[in-house]
Amino acid sequence: MLNFFITWILAAIALSITAFIVPGVAISNWQAAAVAAIVMGLVNAIVKPILTILTLPITLLTLGLFLLVVNAISLSLVGFITPGLTISGFWPALFGAIVLSLVSSLISSFVNRDEVDRQR
């Protein structure tokens, strides 16, 4: 259960950092970031796999680059559903999805590194 809360908080922090870096992505407050992190988890678990399967032919043609568009669509959907998270178009969603992926992987690498150090 603690692992779930840590992942949730880290996702909200990554989303807040993304909103700070990418113009066109805005979060009104911390509560909106927390709700957006939950909605993002649900969208990534339910909608994104369906979109990935439906767009598989074009993803193969573009050698996987179309998955960036799928991520942008998913982030736009999160912005549409979540009050307090505003994404002002396709390009901010695309750049936001890229930055969010980079920030999330950077944060999780630090957290996983601390976890590995504790196990030694």
C-alpha positions as CSV (number, residue, x, y, z in Angstrom):
1,M,0.0,0.0,0.0
2,L,2.9,2.4,0.8
3,N,4.4,1.6,-2.6
4,F,1.1,2.8,-4.3
5,F,1.1,6.1,-2.4
6,I,4.8,6.7,-3.2
7,T,4.1,6.0,-6.9
8,W,1.1,8.3,-6.8
9,I,3.0,11.2,-5.2
10,L,5.9,10.8,-7.6
11,A,3.5,10.8,-10.6
12,A,1.9,14.0,-9.3
13,I,5.4,15.6,-8.8
14,A,6.4,14.5,-12.4
15,L,3.2,16.0,-13.7
16,S,3.8,19.3,-11.8
17,I,7.4,19.5,-13.2
18,T,6.1,18.9,-16.7
19,A,3.6,21.7,-16.3
20,F,6.4,24.0,-15.1
21,I,8.6,23.1,-18.1
22,V,6.2,22.9,-21.0
23,P,4.3,26.0,-22.0
24,G,0.7,25.2,-22.7
25,V,0.4,22.7,-19.9
26,A,-0.9,24.2,-16.7
27,I,-1.9,22.8,-13.3
28,S,-4.0,25.1,-11.0
29,N,-3.0,23.5,-7.6
30,W,-1.6,20.5,-5.9
31,Q,-4.9,18.8,-5.6
32,A,-5.4,18.9,-9.3
33,A,-2.0,17.3,-9.8
34,A,-2.9,14.5,-7.4
35,V,-6.3,13.9,-9.2
36,A,-4.5,14.1,-12.6
37,A,-2.0,11.4,-11.4
38,I,-4.9,9.1,-10.6
39,V,-6.7,9.8,-13.8
40,M,-3.4,9.3,-15.7
41,G,-3.0,5.9,-14.1
42,L,-6.5,4.9,-15.1
43,V,-6.1,6.2,-18.7
44,N,-2.8,4.4,-19.0
45,A,-4.3,1.2,-17.8
46,I,-7.6,1.3,-19.8
47,V,-7.5,3.6,-22.8
48,K,-3.8,3.5,-23.8
49,P,-3.7,-0.2,-24.5
50,I,-6.8,0.0,-26.7
51,L,-5.3,3.0,-28.6
52,T,-2.0,1.1,-29.0
53,I,-3.7,-1.9,-30.5
54,L,-5.9,0.1,-32.8
55,T,-3.0,2.1,-34.1
56,L,-0.6,-0.8,-34.4
57,P,-0.3,-0.7,-38.2
58,I,0.7,3.0,-38.3
59,T,3.0,2.4,-35.3
60,L,4.8,-0.3,-37.2
61,L,5.1,1.9,-40.3
62,T,6.6,4.8,-38.3
63,L,8.9,2.4,-36.4
64,G,7.2,3.2,-33.1
65,L,7.2,6.9,-33.3
66,F,3.4,7.1,-33.5
67,L,3.4,5.9,-29.9
68,L,4.4,9.5,-29.1
69,V,1.1,10.6,-30.6
70,V,-0.7,8.0,-28.6
71,N,0.9,9.3,-25.4
72,A,-0.1,12.9,-26.4
73,I,-3.7,11.7,-27.0
74,S,-3.7,10.0,-23.6
75,L,-2.3,13.2,-21.9
76,S,-4.9,15.3,-23.7
77,L,-7.6,13.0,-22.4
78,V,-6.3,13.3,-18.9
79,G,-6.4,17.1,-19.3
80,F,-10.0,16.9,-20.6
81,I,-11.2,14.8,-17.7
82,T,-9.3,16.4,-14.9
83,P,-10.5,19.8,-13.6
84,G,-7.5,22.0,-12.9
85,L,-5.2,20.5,-15.6
86,T,-5.2,22.5,-18.8
87,I,-3.5,21.4,-22.0
88,S,-3.9,24.0,-24.7
89,G,-3.4,21.9,-27.9
90,F,-1.8,19.0,-29.7
91,W,1.8,20.3,-29.6
92,P,1.8,21.1,-25.9
93,A,0.4,17.6,-25.3
94,L,3.1,16.0,-27.5
95,F,5.9,17.9,-25.8
96,G,4.3,17.4,-22.4
97,A,4.1,13.6,-23.0
98,I,7.8,13.5,-24.0
99,V,8.9,15.6,-21.0
100,L,6.6,13.7,-18.7
101,S,8.2,10.4,-19.8
102,L,11.7,11.8,-19.2
103,V,10.9,13.3,-15.8
104,S,9.1,10.1,-14.7
105,S,11.9,7.9,-15.7
106,L,14.5,10.2,-14.0
107,I,12.5,10.3,-10.8
108,S,11.9,6.6,-10.8
109,S,15.6,5.9,-11.4
110,F,16.5,7.9,-8.3
111,V,13.9,6.2,-6.2
112,N,14.9,2.7,-7.5
113,R,18.6,3.6,-6.8
114,D,17.8,4.5,-3.2
115,E,15.9,1.2,-2.9
116,V,18.8,-0.8,-4.2
117,D,21.2,1.0,-1.9
118,R,18.9,0.1,1.1
119,Q,19.0,-3.6,0.1
120,R,22.8,-3.8,0.2
